Amino acid sequence: MEIRQPKERAPDPETVGSEAPQINKIAALLIRYRIVLIFGLALVLRVIHILCIKHNYPFYDTLGKGMDQHTYYNWAVRISNGDWLSASERIFYYSPLYAYFLAVIFKLFGAHYWIIYLIQALIDSLSAVIIAQIGERLFGKTAALLSGVVAAVCASFIFYAGLLLMESLIVFLLMFFLLLFLMALERPQRWWPWMGAGAVLALATIGRGNSLLLFPLCLVFLLYKAIRTTQLRRYFFRAIALCLISFLLVIFPVTLHNLVFGGKLVLTTSNGPILLFIGNVHDNYVGSLAYTDAYREVQQKYAGQQKIPWLKELFIDIKRHPLAFMRNLVKKTFLFINGYDFPDNVNFYLSRPLLPLLRHNPIHYHLVVPFGVLGLLLALFKRLNSEKVLIVAGFLFFFATSIIAIFVVGRYRLPFLGAVIPFFAFFIMETYSFIVNRRFLRIIVLLTCGVVLYIALGISPKNPIRYTDYHIIADAYRMQNNYRLAEQYFKASLTTNPAFLDPMIQLLELYRVQNRIIDGEDIIEFALQHNRNKEDILILAVMFFRNVGDQERAYYYYTILQNLHSRQSP
């Protein structure tokens, strides 16, 4: 007698507006232990990255003068040595959060780079878990797993976690704020998520002032909920008070410092007006940090004065050049959503070939944002968890506005990337659902839109590595006494922009120390052929050959210099 086998009952799949595929046992196990998996994966990758940069990357422990890393490191050393009030700073110009974060690490563990990077790796791994939690509250546990894995392997996050910059800390704080806000909305009767959201947002504001723009968003939304809700109205009014109190309590010490040591009531830092001017002046054609002619003219106009009215000058400039102001806003908006990681201090594209975990890693801002935006539009169209989706969408909009209002730098956008990852995960889920259900027309439309957006947002400069980027990494290698690589990158900088004489000066100094006279002459001849400023090059040539003891060549270039002067004189 034939015994019929009973049919296995499929586990209940999660549905996000459409029928989801059957989850097999392995997937179910991964989802069940998703938090441990995500944190472990993120931490392992970041520890491997730290080991790689320790041996293969010049910026691991070399801080170029004038770079943000150098500024914050030295400030943290002063604090840890006893200057805990930072009295010499008077009114904070740079955001104090990261300097004090480093100072605490130095005090507890000593000024060791590997400890800094390890703590940042832990924080960044927690950020991946938080992003997963946000994804779960929006679209369920499958989305949580996908969101967390994407955040864990994302090249943009891994790269900046291994630099002496505050990016990992800011991402963690803003993602934590967003999660606390969503948690508070689930049960508005609880007081601690509201207090936590206000306090964490205050810390983020101390770290980077543009975060302040997110606070009005919270208040407006809570006021809207308090007016529209009847049964829970008093809880939302209480939430406004709790957020405001915790925000002010955390930010108060910074404001008090500015008032006591600087004599002025400044909330966090004094750099807002000057940054607004730099980012919006009419001759800032790049949309990023650039010290233009208009900037220098204002400095000369107020030379000798203690304070420059940057906002007043900006309004005058906008009044004179309104079309240029609008052009800059459009350009900065495109630059913000564009896949190009606009460099500041360290160039992602120059560093990528040196770092194994980044070299062939396709998961970064350029891939996630266009498909994440499509996922957001899909979620809005389907009205899934509409209130929470709108909150995250509002976060994305206000955060983007806070960056575009000033100027765009690639690393400033990372919190936007973190908040858009759950929508990227939702896009993957929807695409998979369409494939399983054989909705081929929807697949074609969805993927076509994604590819078109990916290509449109992938427009980047012809050469994503600037001559200054080559010079910065060359200088780092020079400080490490790695003259071979220093020479290679100084040459790349000079070749990219022959008018930039700094790499030529450094190369001639390298050749002087190594007594490489022929190589020095080759560089001089190259610069003379490609640079209009012959006089400075000839002066450098004369000095170089005198220093290496070749008087004959020194006299030869001195004669050319004299002839040049005689032709220029009336």
Secondary structure, 3 states (H helix, E strand, C coil): CCCCCCCCCCCCCCCCCCCCCCCCHHHHHHHHCHHHHHHHHHHHHHHHHHHHHHHHCHHHCCCCCCCHHHHHHHHHHHHHCCCCCCHHHCCCCCCCHHHHHHHHHHHHHCCCHHHHHHHHHHHHHHHHHHHHHHHHHHHCHHHHHHHHHHHHHCHHHHHHHCCCCCHHHHHHHHHHHHHHHHHHHHCCCCCHHHHHHHHHHHHHHHHCHHHHHHHHHHHHHHHHHHHHCCCCHHHHHHHHHHHHHHHHHHHHHHHHHHHHHHCCCCCCCCCHHHHHHHHHCCCCCCCCCCCCHHHHHHHHHCCCCCCCCHHHHHHHHHHHCHHHHHHHHHHHHHHHHCCCCCCCCCCHHHHHHHCHHHHCCCCCHHHHHHHHHHHHHHHHHHCCCHHHHHHHHHHHHHHHHHHHCCCCCHHHHHHHHHHHHHHHHHHHHHHHHHHHCCCHHHHHHHHHHHHHHHHHCCCCCCCCCCHHHHHHHHHHHHHCCCHHHHHHHHHHHHHHCCCCCHHHHHHHHHHHHHCCHHHHHHHHHHHHHHCCCHHHHHHHHHHHHHHCCCHHHHHHHHHHHHHHHHHHCC
